[in-house]
């Protein structure tokens, strides 16, 4: 009731998705009004909210000095802009490689098999300025699209990505990831039907040696990690162990980066899109890891759209206790993020929205995946899932 009209106007005119901008002096003054109102408030629920706002104001005043905040904020903004720009370049390059591969395979103008879009994804694409009118007409009429047309839409999304607001960028990244997955699957399907190739027989791995790894999801704080033990197996089998241990659903592309080489699932000829990956089903762990047991670190990336990167730390050759079954999860912390939530940044926004019942996306996200306990972890359940996989 006592709030100065200047601050009241600023609060009312600032959209909920935007930060409330104040100098440190204004913030200090604003905090005084909040404290005064809280001290004279008889309603307990309202007083609690006011106290929360005042505590946030005090934390900000303690965190920043008159000189530091502009520079810190600018650095953070510049970092975000660079990340978005890098993602846009990666998406555009991937789409271009897909288009080149499709042209070499002479399937560029073929309808993309099993291609589908959710209504919300279609709405996002219809608003992208770089997508041609002819493609938009097909989208509006739900007509089939060619390989070249889907690649063209992916490039248009990459071009539009840096220009949008934060929420638009998340939506564009999710749709781009969906198009990339459908494009990869469609081209592989068209190529297999054209060449009628039979898959190569999977090599067999030795079973005697036991390995211990710590899998940590990067770019997330506090850390989400698992410590697992597996028998000697193919690198492709380790992929399955990681998926089950972390809690992923094995529905996107992946790759290992090991000593400057890229390893991934086998693909038909000319279908690596420039990635030049070594077949993970043809390499044993015992052939990649040091016999001395020296600690080694690899990177495992899952879902190129969301960009979930994991550190795979080899911790040595533990002795196998008699009668113990493997694979096994020894320990870990925190629940795996939901699939398709937008990567590390999207996951942070997802948790924030779920924690705040008044957040504009709270109900939508709750309906999408239901309740989510970020601290949930059970080593026995994880071990069970690993053995099923």
VOZA-595104 format. One record per atom (N, C-alpha, C): x, y, z. Coordinates in steps of 0.05 Angstrom, whole numbers, padded with zeros to 5 digits, always signed. Example, Ala and Ser with C-alpha at 12.3 -4.5 7.8 and 13.67 -1.06 7.14 Angstrom:
2
+00264-00114+00156 +00246-00090+00156 +00264-00066+00156 +00257-00045+00142 +00273-00021+00143 +00258+00001+00157 
***
This chain:
389
+00017-00024+00000 +00000+00000+00000 +00017+00025+00000 +00042+00023+00011 +00059+00046+00013 +00078+00050-00010 +00077+00032-00030 +00096+00033-00052 +00095+00059-00068 +00119+00070-00073 +00121+00094-00089 +00110+00090-00117 +00097+00110-00128 +00083+00108-00154 +00103+00101-00176 +00128+00111-00174 +00148+00105-00194 +00154+00075-00196 +00157+00063-00172 +00163+00034-00172 +00138+00018-00179 +00115+00027-00171 +00090+00013-00177 +00086+00011-00208 +00091+00034-00221 +00088+00035-00250 +00108+00016-00264 +00133+00016-00253 +00153-00001-00265 +00147-00031-00262 +00136-00038-00239 +00128-00066-00234 +00106-00074-00253 +00086-00057-00255 +00062-00063-00271 +00068-00065-00301 +00087-00049-00311 +00093-00048-00340 +00114-00068-00348 +00127-00082-00329 +00147-00102-00336 +00134-00129-00341 +00136-00141-00365 +00124-00167-00369 +00136-00188-00350 +00120-00208-00344 +00129-00228-00324 +00153-00244-00333 +00157-00245-00359 +00181-00261-00370 +00206-00244-00371 +00204-00218-00364 +00227-00200-00365 +00237-00193-00337 +00263-00187-00334 +00273-00179-00307 +00264-00150-00301 +00259-00145-00275 +00253-00118-00266 +00279-00103-00263 +00284-00082-00279 +00310-00069-00280 +00311-00045-00261 +00331-00044-00243 +00335-00022-00224 +00364-00018-00220 +00372+00006-00213 +00399+00011-00203 +00401+00001-00175 +00425-00001-00164 +00429-00011-00137 +00416+00008-00117 +00418+00034-00122 +00405+00054-00104 +00375+00051-00104 +00363+00047-00128 +00334+00043-00130 +00326+00017-00116 +00342-00004-00119 +00336-00030-00107 +00336-00028-00077 +00355-00013-00066 +00357-00008-00037 +00332+00006-00027 +00324+00027-00042 +00300+00042-00035 +00275+00025-00037 +00273+00010-00058 +00251-00008-00063 +00248-00029-00040 +00271-00040-00031 +00271-00059-00009 +00260-00047+00017 +00265-00020+00021 +00254-00007+00044 +00223-00006+00044 +00211-00001+00021 +00182-00002+00019 +00171-00030+00025 +00185-00050+00014 +00176-00078+00018 +00177-00085+00047 +00199-00078+00061 +00203-00084+00089 +00181-00070+00106 +00176-00045+00100 +00155-00030+00115 +00128-00043+00112 +00121-00051+00087 +00096-00064+00083 +00094-00090+00098 +00116-00106+00098 +00116-00131+00111 +00112-00128+00142 +00124-00107+00153 +00122-00102+00182 +00094-00095+00191 +00078-00083+00172 +00051-00074+00179 +00029-00092+00167 +00037-00115+00157 +00018-00133+00144 +00007-00153+00164 -00019-00155+00165 -00033-00174+00184 -00038-00201+00171 -00037-00202+00144 -00043-00227+00131 -00017-00244+00129 -00017-00267+00141 +00007-00283+00144 +00019-00292+00117 +00001-00301+00098 +00010-00310+00072 +00023-00288+00056 +00011-00264+00057 +00021-00241+00043 +00048-00232+00055 +00049-00233+00082 +00074-00225+00095 +00097-00243+00088 +00091-00269+00085 +00112-00288+00078 +00123-00282+00050 +00105-00275+00031 +00114-00268+00004 +00131-00243+00004 +00122-00223+00020 +00137-00198+00021 +00165-00203+00033 +00166-00220+00054 +00192-00226+00066 +00211-00239+00045 +00199-00257+00028 +00215-00270+00008 +00226-00250-00012 +00210-00230-00020 +00219-00210-00039 +00242-00193-00026 +00238-00186+00000 +00258-00170+00013 +00285-00185+00015 +00283-00211+00022 +00308-00227+00023 +00322-00228-00004 +00306-00230-00025 +00319-00230-00052 +00332-00204-00058 +00320-00182-00050 +00332-00155-00054 +00358-00154-00039 +00358-00163-00014 +00383-00162+00002 +00405-00179-00010 +00398-00202-00021 +00418-00220-00033 +00431-00206-00057 +00414-00192-00073 +00425-00178-00096 +00443-00155-00088 +00435-00140-00067 +00451-00118-00058 +00478-00127-00047 +00478-00151-00034 +00503-00162-00023 +00521-00173-00045 +00508-00182-00067 +00523-00196-00088 +00538-00176-00106 +00525-00153-00112 +00537-00135-00132 +00547-00109-00119 +00567-00097-00131 +00577-00070-00124 +00569-00051-00146 +00574-00026-00142 +00566-00006-00162 +00581-00010-00188 +00606-00021-00186 +00622-00024-00211 +00618-00051-00224 +00613-00072-00209 +00614-00099-00220 +00589-00108-00236 +00564-00101-00227 +00541-00114-00240 +00539-00110-00270 +00543-00086-00281 +00541-00083-00310 +00559-00102-00325 +00585-00103-00315 +00605-00120-00329 +00597-00149-00327 +00589-00158-00303 +00581-00186-00299 +00558-00194-00317 +00537-00177-00316 +00513-00183-00332 +00520-00183-00362 +00536-00164-00371 +00543-00164-00399 +00559-00189-00407 +00576-00198-00389 +00591-00223-00395 +00573-00247-00397 +00553-00248-00379 +00534-00271-00380 +00517-00269-00405 +00508-00245-00412 +00492-00242-00437 +00509-00250-00461 +00534-00241-00462 +00551-00247-00485 +00556-00277-00487 +00558-00291-00464 +00562-00320-00464 +00538-00334-00475 +00514-00325-00467 +00489-00337-00477 +00486-00333-00507 +00492-00309-00516 +00491-00302-00545 +00509-00320-00561 +00534-00324-00550 +00553-00341-00564 +00544-00370-00566 +00533-00381-00543 +00523-00408-00543 +00501-00412-00564 +00482-00393-00564 +00459-00395-00583 +00470-00393-00612 +00489-00375-00616 +00501-00372-00643 +00515-00397-00652 +00530-00410-00633 +00544-00435-00639 +00524-00457-00646 +00502-00458-00631 +00482-00479-00636 +00469-00475-00664 +00464-00449-00671 +00453-00444-00697 +00471-00453-00719 +00497-00448-00716 +00517-00456-00736 +00518-00487-00738 +00517-00501-00716 +00518-00530-00716 +00493-00542-00730 +00470-00530-00724 +00445-00540-00737 +00446-00536-00767 +00455-00512-00775 +00456-00505-00804 +00476-00524-00818 +00500-00528-00806 +00520-00545-00818 +00510-00574-00821 +00496-00584-00800 +00485-00611-00800 +00465-00614-00823 +00447-00594-00826 +00426-00595-00847 +00439-00594-00874 +00460-00578-00877 +00474-00577-00903 +00487-00604-00910 +00499-00617-00890 +00511-00643-00894 +00490-00664-00902 +00467-00662-00889 +00445-00681-00895 +00436-00677-00924 +00435-00652-00932 +00426-00645-00959 +00446-00656-00980 +00472-00652-00974 +00493-00662-00992 +00491-00693-00995 +00488-00706-00971 +00486-00735-00972 +00462-00745-00988 +00439-00731-00984 +00415-00738-00998 +00418-00734-01029 +00433-00713-01036 +00437-00708-01065 +00455-00730-01077 +00476-00738-01062 +00494-00759-01072 +00479-00786-01075 +00460-00790-01057 +00445-00815-01057 +00420-00814-01076 +00416-00790-01088 +00394-00785-01106 +00367-00790-01093 +00364-00780-01069 +00338-00782-01055 +00329-00755-01046 +00342-00734-01056 +00337-00706-01047 +00307-00698-01051 +00295-00707-01073 +00268-00699-01079 +00247-00721-01071 +00257-00741-01057 +00239-00763-01048 +00223-00753-01024 +00197-00761-01022 +00182-00754-00997 +00195-00767-00973 +00197-00752-00952 +00210-00763-00927 +00190-00782-00913 +00199-00807-00911 +00181-00827-00900 +00177-00823-00870 +00152-00829-00861 +00145-00829-00833 +00150-00802-00820 +00148-00780-00836 +00152-00753-00824 +00127-00743-00812 +00129-00732-00788 +00105-00722-00774 +00112-00697-00758 +00092-00681-00752 +00095-00657-00736 +00072-00654-00717 +00077-00646-00692 +00056-00640-00673 +00045-00613-00681 +00020-00607-00674 +00007-00581-00681 +00024-00557-00672 +00035-00559-00647 +00051-00536-00638 +00077-00533-00654 +00089-00554-00663 +00113-00553-00680 +00106-00540-00707 +00083-00548-00718 +00074-00537-00743 +00070-00506-00741 +00058-00498-00718 +00053-00470-00714 +00080-00454-00713 +00100-00465-00700 +00126-00452-00698 +00138-00448-00726 +00137-00469-00742 +00148-00468-00770 +00133-00448-00787 +00108-00446-00784 +00092-00427-00801 +00099-00398-00795 +00112-00393-00772 +00119-00365-00765 +00148-00359-00772 +00163-00379-00782 +00192-00374-00788 +00194-00360-00815 +00205-00335-00816 +00205-00320-00842 +00222-00333-00864 +00242-00349-00857 +00259-00360-00878 +00248-00384-00892 +00225-00395-00884 +00213-00418-00897 +00196-00408-00920 +00200-00420-00944 +00186-00411-00968 +00156-00414-00966 +00142-00399-00983 +00112-00400-00983 +00102-00427-00992 +00116-00440-01011 +00107-00466-01021 +00108-00487-00999 +00130-00486-00982 +00132-00505-00960 +00111-00499-00939 +00106-00473-00934 +00086-00465-00914 +00058-00474-00923 +00053-00473-00949 +00027-00483-00960 +00024-00513-00954 +00046-00528-00959 +00045-00556-00953 +00041-00562-00923 +00054-00546-00906 +00051-00549-00878 +00022-00544-00869 +00011-00523-00880 -00017-00516-00873 -00037-00537-00882 -00031-00550-00905 -00049-00570-00915 -00041-00599-00907 -00020-00601-00890 -00011-00626-00880 -00003-00645-00903 +00011-00634-00923 +00020-00651-00945 +00048-00662-00940 +00055-00683-00954 +00082-00695-00949 +00104-00676-00959 +00127-00678-00946 +00150-00661-00952 +00173-00678-00961 +00190-00666-00979 +00213-00681-00989 +00237-00678-00969 +00257-00693-00974 +00282-00691-00958 +00293-00663-00959 +00294-00652-00983 +00305-00625-00987 +00289-00604-00973 +00262-00607-00973 +00245-00587-00960 +00248-00588-00929 +00251-00611-00918 +00255-00613-00889 +00283-00602-00881 +00303-00608-00898 +00330-00596-00893 +00329-00566-00895 +00313-00556-00914 +00310-00527-00918 +00297-00514-00893 +00277-00527-00882 +00264-00516-00858 +00283-00516-00835 +00300-00537-00832 +00319-00538-00811 +00339-00515-00813 +00348-00509-00837 +00367-00486-00841 +00353-00460-00834 +00328-00457-00841 +00313-00432-00835 +00310-00428-00805 +00306-00450-00790 +00304-00449-00761 +00331-00439-00749 +00353-00450-00760 +00380-00443-00751 +00384-00413-00756 +00375-00403-00778 +00379-00374-00785 +00362-00356-00766 +00339-00366-00759 +00320-00350-00742 +00327-00352-00712 +00343-00372-00704 +00348-00378-00676 +00360-00354-00661 +00381-00341-00671 +00393-00320-00655 +00376-00295-00652 +00355-00292-00669 +00339-00267-00669 +00317-00268-00648 +00309-00291-00639 +00285-00293-00622 +00290-00287-00593 +00268-00283-00578 +00269-00281-00549 +00275-00308-00537 +00281-00309-00511 +00289-00334-00498 +00269-00357-00502 +00243-00351-00499 +00223-00372-00502 +00221-00381-00531 +00223-00362-00549 +00223-00369-00578 +00247-00387-00585 +00270-00381-00573 +00294-00396-00579 +00291-00425-00569 +00279-00429-00546 +00274-00456-00535 +00256-00471-00555 +00234-00458-00564 +00215-00471-00582 +00229-00478-00608 +00246-00460-00619 +00260-00465-00644 +00279-00488-00641 +00294-00489-00619 +00313-00511-00614 +00299-00538-00613 +00276-00539-00600 +00261-00564-00597 +00251-00573-00625 +00241-00554-00641 +00231-00562-00667 +00254-00570-00685 +00276-00555-00684 +00300-00562-00700 +00310-00590-00693 +00311-00597-00668 +00319-00624-00659 +00300-00645-00671 +00274-00639-00670 +00254-00658-00681 +00259-00662-00711 +00264-00640-00725 +00268-00643-00754 +00294-00658-00760 +00314-00653-00744 +00340-00668-00749 +00337-00698-00744 +00322-00705-00723 +00317-00733-00717 +00301-00746-00740 +00280-00732-00749 +00263-00744-00770 +00279-00745-00797 +00296-00725-00802 +00312-00725-00826 +00331-00748-00826 +00345-00752-00804 +00364-00774-00802 +00350-00801-00806 +00328-00805-00792 +00314-00830-00794 +00303-00835-00822 +00292-00813-00834 +00281-00815-00861 +00301-00822-00882 +00325-00809-00881 +00345-00814-00901 +00356-00842-00898 +00360-00851-00873 +00370-00878-00869 +00350-00898-00880 +00324-00893-00875 +00303-00911-00884 +00302-00912-00914 +00304-00889-00927 +00304-00888-00957 +00328-00902-00968 +00351-00899-00955 +00376-00911-00965 +00375-00941-00962 +00364-00951-00939 +00363-00980-00935 +00344-00993-00955 +00321-00980-00960 +00302-00991-00979 +00313-00991-01008 +00331-00972-01013 +00343-00969-01040 +00366-00990-01044 +00382-00994-01023 +00405-01012-01026 +00400-01040-01015 +00379-01042-00999 +00372-01068-00987 +00395-01081-00973 +00410-01064-00958 +00434-01074-00944 +00426-01090-00920 +00442-01111-00915 +00438-01126-00891 +00457-01116-00870 +00447-01114-00845 +00465-01105-00823 +00488-01124-00818 +00511-01113-00812 +00534-01129-00806 +00531-01144-00780 +00542-01168-00778 +00540-01184-00754 +00556-01169-00732 +00544-01169-00708 +00557-01155-00686 +00579-01172-00674 +00602-01160-00670 +00625-01175-00659 +00619-01182-00630 +00631-01204-00622 +00627-01213-00594 +00650-01203-00577 +00643-01196-00552 +00663-01185-00534 +00670-01206-00513 +00693-01203-00502 +00701-01220-00479 +00684-01213-00455 +00681-01231-00436 +00663-01226-00413 +00677-01227-00386 +00703-01232-00385 +00716-01236-00360 +00724-01211-00345 +00733-01190-00359 +00744-01167-00345 +00721-01149-00335 +00725-01136-00312 +00705-01118-00300 +00716-01090-00301 +00699-01071-00309 +00707-01043-00312 +00690-01026-00293 +00701-01004-00282 +00685-00986-00266 +00687-00958-00279 +00663-00946-00282 +00661-00919-00294 +00644-00901-00276 +00651-00875-00276 +00633-00855-00264 +00622-00838-00287 +00596-00837-00290 +00583-00822-00312 +00571-00797-00299 +00580-00774-00309 +00571-00748-00298 +00560-00731-00320 +00535-00721-00317 +00523-00704-00336 +00535-00676-00334 +00547-00666-00355 +00561-00640-00355 +00542-00617-00357 +00551-00593-00349 +00536-00568-00351 +00512-00567-00333 +00511-00584-00312 +00489-00585-00293 +00500-00583-00265 +00488-00565-00248 +00495-00562-00220 +00470-00561-00203 +00468-00576-00181 +00487-00596-00172 +00488-00620-00191 +00510-00635-00189 +00516-00656-00208 +00496-00679-00208 +00491-00690-00232 +00475-00714-00235 +00495-00736-00245 +00499-00757-00229 +00520-00776-00236 +00513-00805-00227 +00527-00824-00239 +00524-00852-00232 +00551-00866-00232 +00556-00884-00214 +00580-00901-00214 +00571-00929-00221 +00582-00940-00243 +00573-00966-00252 +00596-00985-00256 +00590-01011-00255 +00610-01032-00262 +00598-01050-00284 +00614-01055-00304 +00605-01071-00327 +00627-01090-00335 +00619-01113-00346 +00638-01132-00358 +00649-01121-00384 +00671-01132-00394 +00681-01124-00420 +00660-01128-00441 +00656-01108-00457 +00635-01109-00477 +00642-01090-00500 +00625-01088-00520 +00629-01070-00542 +00621-01042-00533 +00633-01022-00546 +00627-00994-00539 +00597-00988-00542 +00585-01001-00562 +00556-00998-00566 +00540-01008-00543 +00550-01029-00529 +00537-01039-00505 +00539-01019-00482 +00563-01006-00481 +00566-00986-00460 +00546-00963-00463 +00541-00956-00489 +00520-00936-00494 +00493-00944-00481 +00486-00970-00484 +00461-00979-00472 +00462-00978-00442 +00485-00985-00430 +00489-00984-00401 +00486-00955-00391 +00498-00936-00405 +00496-00908-00397 +00467-00898-00399 +00453-00905-00420 +00425-00897-00424 +00408-00907-00400 +00411-00933-00393 +00395-00944-00372 +00403-00933-00345 +00430-00929-00340 +00439-00919-00314 +00430-00890-00309 +00432-00873-00330 +00424-00846-00326 +00394-00842-00325 +00380-00859-00341 +00351-00856-00342 +00340-00845-00368 +00357-00844-00389 +00348-00835-00415 +00331-00857-00428 +00318-00850-00451 +00299-00868-00464 +00309-00879-00491 +00334-00874-00498 +00346-00885-00522 +00329-00877-00547 +00321-00852-00549 +00305-00844-00572 +00318-00822-00589 +00344-00817-00585 +00358-00797-00601 +00386-00807-00609 +00399-00792-00626 +00426-00800-00635 +00446-00795-00612 +00470-00808-00616 +00490-00805-00595 +00518-00809-00608 +00539-00802-00594 +00566-00808-00602 +00585-00807-00578 +00607-00822-00581 +00629-00821-00561 +00652-00805-00574 +00665-00788-00558 +00690-00775-00567 +00713-00786-00550 +00730-00801-00563 +00752-00815-00549 +00778-00810-00563 +00797-00797-00550 +00823-00792-00561 +00822-00780-00589 +00805-00761-00593 +00803-00747-00618 +00787-00761-00640 +00777-00785-00633 +00760-00800-00653 +00731-00800-00644 +00713-00801-00663 +00684-00803-00658 +00674-00831-00663 +00660-00842-00643 +00648-00869-00646 +00618-00867-00643 +00604-00882-00659 +00575-00882-00658 +00562-00906-00671 +00536-00906-00674 +00522-00929-00685 +00529-00932-00714 +00528-00957-00724 +00535-00962-00753 +00514-00949-00771 +00523-00939-00794 +00505-00926-00813 +00510-00937-00841 +00490-00936-00859 +00495-00944-00886 +00517-00927-00899 +00528-00936-00921 +00549-00920-00934 +00539-00892-00941 +00557-00873-00939 +00552-00845-00945 +00531-00832-00927 +00526-00844-00903 +00505-00834-00886 +00516-00823-00860 +00542-00815-00860 +00553-00805-00834 +00550-00774-00832 +00540-00761-00853 +00535-00732-00853 +00561-00717-00846 +00583-00727-00854 +00608-00713-00848 +00619-00718-00820 +00605-00735-00804 +00615-00740-00777 +00638-00760-00776 +00640-00777-00796 +00662-00797-00798 +00665-00813-00773 +00643-00825-00763 +00644-00840-00738 +00653-00869-00743 +00668-00879-00723 +00676-00907-00723 +00653-00923-00711 +00648-00946-00722 +00626-00964-00713 +00631-00972-00684 +00614-00964-00666 +00617-00970-00637 +00613-01000-00632 +00599-01014-00650 +00594-01042-00646 +00617-01060-00655 +00639-01047-00664 +00662-01063-00673 +00686-01058-00655 +00682-01045-00632 +00705-01038-00614 +00699-01047-00586 +00717-01062-00574 +00714-01071-00546 +00726-01051-00527 +00714-01050-00503 +00725-01032-00482 +00754-01039-00476 +00760-01065-00475 +00787-01074-00469 +00808-01064-00489 +00798-01058-00513 +00817-01048-00534 +00820-01018-00533 +00804-01005-00518 +00805-00975-00516 +00818-00965-00490 +00816-00981-00469 +00825-00972-00443 +00853-00982-00436 +00868-00966-00420 +00896-00974-00414 +00897-00998-00396 +00915-01016-00403 +00917-01041-00387 +00927-01035-00359 +00940-01012-00355 +00951-01005-00329 +00929-00997-00309 +00905-00991-00320 +00883-00982-00303 +00884-00952-00298 +00902-00938-00312 +00904-00909-00309 +00877-00896-00315 +00870-00876-00299 +00844-00862-00302 +00843-00848-00329 +00821-00852-00343 +00817-00840-00370 +00789-00828-00371 +00787-00806-00387 +00761-00793-00390 +00753-00791-00419 +00728-00798-00424 +00716-00795-00451 +00692-00776-00448 +00681-00769-00471 +00656-00753-00472 +00635-00769-00488 +00612-00771-00476 +00590-00785-00489 +00568-00764-00493 +00560-00759-00518 +00539-00739-00523 +00513-00753-00533 +00491-00745-00521 +00465-00757-00528 +00446-00735-00536 +00431-00739-00557 +00411-00720-00568 +00424-00694-00576 +00433-00693-00602 +00448-00671-00612 +00433-00645-00611 +00406-00646-00611 +00390-00622-00609 +00392-00609-00581 +00387-00625-00560 +00389-00616-00533 +00418-00614-00523 +00435-00631-00534 +00463-00630-00528 +00470-00639-00500 +00461-00663-00492 +00468-00673-00466 +00496-00686-00467 +00516-00674-00454 +00543-00684-00455 +00549-00697-00427 +00561-00720-00429 +00568-00735-00404 +00599-00740-00403 +00610-00737-00380 +00638-00746-00376 +00637-00775-00368 +00652-00792-00383 +00654-00820-00377 +00682-00824-00365 +00684-00826-00339 +00710-00828-00326 +00715-00858-00319 +00736-00869-00331 +00744-00897-00325 +00760-00896-00299 +00751-00912-00279 +00763-00912-00253 +00780-00937-00247 +00782-00956-00266 +00799-00979-00261 +00785-01005-00264 +00800-01027-00256 +00790-01054-00258 +00785-01065-00230 +00761-01063-00219 +00756-01073-00192 +00754-01103-00192 +00760-01116-00170 +00757-01145-00168 +00728-01152-00168 +00720-01173-00182 +00692-01182-00182 +00687-01202-00160 +00669-01195-00142 +00662-01213-00120 +00647-01237-00131 +00653-01260-00121 +00641-01285-00130 +00611-01284-00125 +00596-01292-00146 +00567-01293-00145 +00553-01267-00151 +00569-01246-00155 +00557-01219-00161 +00550-01218-00191 +00527-01208-00197 +00518-01205-00225 +00524-01176-00235 +00529-01174-00261 +00535-01148-00273 +00519-01146-00299 +00513-01121-00308 +00522-01095-00298 +00510-01087-00272 +00522-01067-00259 +00512-01058-00233 +00517-01028-00229 +00497-01015-00217 +00501-00987-00209 +00507-00987-00179 +00530-00977-00171 +00538-00976-00143 +00526-00953-00128 +00526-00930-00140 +00516-00906-00127 +00511-00884-00148 +00500-00862-00139 +00495-00839-00156 +00479-00818-00142 +00472-00797-00156 +00457-00775-00144 +00439-00762-00165 +00415-00755-00157 +00396-00739-00171 +00384-00753-00196 +00360-00744-00203 +00345-00757-00224 +00354-00746-00252 +00350-00763-00272 +00357-00755-00299 +00336-00734-00309 +00345-00714-00324 +00326-00694-00335 +00306-00708-00354 +00283-00697-00358 +00264-00708-00377 +00274-00706-00406 +00268-00725-00423 +00275-00723-00451 +00261-00697-00463 +00275-00685-00482 +00264-00663-00498 +00257-00638-00482 +00272-00633-00460 +00265-00610-00444 +00283-00586-00451 +00300-00589-00471 +00315-00565-00481 +00344-00564-00472 +00356-00586-00462 +00384-00585-00454 +00387-00573-00426 +00412-00568-00418 +00417-00558-00391 +00402-00533-00384 +00401-00513-00402 +00387-00489-00397 +00357-00494-00395 +00346-00510-00414 +00318-00516-00413 +00310-00531-00388 +00328-00549-00378 +00323-00564-00354 +00321-00545-00330 +00339-00525-00329 +00338-00505-00307 +00311-00490-00307 +00302-00482-00331 +00277-00468-00334 +00254-00486-00326 +00256-00512-00333 +00235-00532-00327 +00232-00535-00297 +00254-00537-00282 +00254-00540-00253 +00242-00515-00240 +00250-00492-00251 +00240-00466-00240 +00209-00464-00243 +00200-00472-00267 +00171-00470-00272 +00155-00490-00254 +00166-00514-00251 +00152-00534-00234 +00151-00526-00205 +00172-00512-00196 +00173-00504-00168 +00155-00481-00161 +00146-00467-00181 +00129-00443-00177 +00101-00447-00189 +00081-00452-00172 +00054-00457-00182 +00043-00433-00197 +00054-00409-00193 +00044-00386-00208 +00059-00381-00234 +00079-00397-00239 +00094-00394-00264 +00076-00399-00288 +00078-00383-00310 +00060-00386-00332 +00061-00413-00346 +00083-00428-00343 +00085-00454-00355 +00082-00477-00335 +00076-00471-00310 +00074-00492-00289 +00054-00514-00297 +00030-00506-00303 +00009-00526-00308 +00015-00542-00333 +00025-00528-00354 +00031-00541-00379 +00052-00562-00376 +00074-00556-00361 +00096-00575-00357 +00088-00597-00339 +00071-00591-00319 +00061-00612-00301 +00044-00632-00316 +00028-00622-00335 +00012-00640-00351 +00029-00656-00370 +00051-00644-00380 +00068-00657-00400 +00082-00682-00388 +00094-00679-00365 +00109-00702-00354 +00100-00710-00326 +00081-00695-00314 +00073-00702-00287 +00093-00691-00266 +00089-00698-00241 +00108-00688-00220 +00136-00699-00225 +00156-00683-00217 +00184-00690-00222 +00200-00685-00196 +00212-00706-00186 +00229-00704-00162 +00258-00703-00171 +00271-00680-00171 +00298-00677-00181 +00319-00692-00164 +00312-00698-00139 +00331-00712-00121 +00327-00742-00121 +00308-00752-00136 +00302-00781-00135 +00325-00798-00147 +00333-00819-00133 +00353-00837-00143 +00352-00863-00126 +00353-00886-00140 +00353-00912-00127 +00372-00930-00142 +00394-00937-00130 +00415-00953-00143 +00405-00981-00151 +00387-00992-00134 +00377-01019-00140 +00359-01018-00165 +00342-00998-00167 +00325-00995-00190 +00341-00990-00216 +00362-00974-00213 +00379-00969-00236 +00393-00994-00245 +00403-01010-00226 +00416-01036-00233 +00396-01054-00248 +00371-01054-00238 +00351-01070-00251 +00346-01061-00280 +00345-01035-00285 +00341-01024-00312 +00365-01031-00329 +00389-01029-00318 +00413-01036-00334 +00413-01065-00343 +00404-01083-00326 +00403-01111-00334 +00381-01117-00354 +00359-01102-00352 +00338-01105-00372 +00348-01096-00400 +00363-01074-00400 +00373-01063-00425 +00393-01082-00437 
***
